[in-house]
Amino acid sequence: MSDSTPVAAPERLSARAAAAGKTMAPNFQKVREILKKQLDDAVDAKVTPKEALATVQKQVEAVIKR
């Protein structure tokens, strides 16, 4: 019976050693929701891109200040 454990190639081992997970900033999900909604509204022509960005700035600043 042989060992069925796969052996990683050296380049994979070095890539794995250098890899890091995503760093999540506080309130990241809330900021993401704000951005997504405003982007969707701008794409759907419910607001202008300029209005969407102004709303994002105002709402994200409020989230960050909490």
C-alpha positions in Angstrom: 0.0 0.0 0.0 1.4 3.4 -1.0 1.0 6.7 0.8 -1.7 8.6 -1.0 -0.8 12.0 0.5 -0.2 14.4 -2.4 3.2 16.1 -2.5 3.2 19.8 -3.2 5.6 21.2 -5.8 8.2 23.6 -4.4 6.7 26.6 -6.1 3.3 25.8 -4.5 4.9 25.6 -1.1 6.6 29.0 -1.5 3.4 30.6 -2.8 1.5 29.1 0.2 4.0 30.5 2.6 3.6 34.0 1.1 -0.2 33.9 0.9 -2.3 35.8 3.3 -6.0 36.0 3.9 -8.1 39.1 3.2 -7.9 41.7 5.9 -11.4 42.9 6.7 -11.7 46.4 7.9 -14.3 47.2 10.6 -17.7 47.7 9.0 -16.4 46.4 5.7 -19.7 44.6 4.9 -21.8 47.8 5.6 -19.5 49.9 3.3 -19.8 47.2 0.6 -23.6 47.3 0.9 -23.7 51.1 0.5 -21.4 50.9 -2.5 -23.4 48.2 -4.2 -26.7 49.9 -3.8 -25.5 53.2 -5.1 -23.7 51.5 -8.0 -26.9 49.6 -8.9 -28.9 52.8 -8.7 -26.5 54.6 -11.0 -26.5 51.8 -13.5 -30.3 51.7 -13.5 -30.3 55.5 -14.0 -32.2 56.1 -10.8 -29.5 58.6 -9.8 -26.6 60.2 -11.6 -23.1 58.8 -11.0 -22.2 62.1 -9.2 -25.3 61.8 -6.9 -24.4 58.1 -6.2 -20.8 59.1 -5.2 -22.0 61.9 -3.0 -24.4 59.5 -1.2 -21.7 56.9 -0.8 -19.3 59.5 0.7 -21.9 60.8 3.1 -23.1 57.3 4.2 -19.6 55.8 4.5 -18.3 58.7 6.5 -21.2 58.2 8.9 -20.4 54.4 9.2 -16.7 55.1 9.8 -17.4 57.7 12.5 -19.4 55.1 14.6 
